[in-house]
Amino acid sequence: MKITKFNQSCLLLDTKGKRILIDAGNIGYMDEMLEKYWINIDAILVTHKHKDHCLTDAINKIIERDNAKLYTTSEVIATHNFSSVNKIAEGDIFYIDDIKIEVVKAVHGFLTAMKETGAEVKENVGYIIDDGNTRLYCTSDTINFNNNYKCDVLAMSFNGNGLTLGLVDSIDFIKDINPKLVLPIHLQHPKPIMNPNIDTLKETLEKENISYKILDVFENIEV
């Protein structure tokens, strides 16, 4: 499985001849992504309705150009105007050929201002993508919760403001899942206060002997 990192929480997976795009959002978006990188897409997975995870226009162009299949929740569907979409929910399992996709729980954090702006997330999911060799768990923006999920690679949102996992609760979350590799995501918000301190993040993971890789935008890794 080849994983390519884009801004914020966007990942592109290449595995078994299929290309799966996760959480293509608006932060740092450039037409170059759509024209050069987000091409020949077979499936698009969206975790929740926020625009940094779901850029409607780009997703619709991919659907129409590549005949890609979009999978997301009813809340995302109600918020965005898609040309074609497959509705999924927590607990569902579906396949892209023989690649297994498990739709799993995610609990988005809450700030009072979200209630006033309509940004509160009431339906949020993560995805575990299993190609038979590698299990990649993409958490979405989530706080800690009790689970029994297992994976080889954990693509996890880090944050410092209560909307996703912070430095203390993230260690607990990681150790419970026990992945071989952690890929920190959700690190490119234009407001610095929304992002964790990268040096502190590295120091914390290293102190706990957690194997990790912080990918640059457009950087990829084979797992």
Helices and strands as residue ranges (DSSP letters): E 2-5, E 11-15, E 18-22, H 31-32, I 33-37, E 43-45, H 56-66, E 69-72, H 74-79, E 86-87, E 93-96, E 99-105, H 112-117, E 125-130, E 135-138, E 153-157, H 167-177, E 181-185, G 192-194, H 198-207, E 220-222
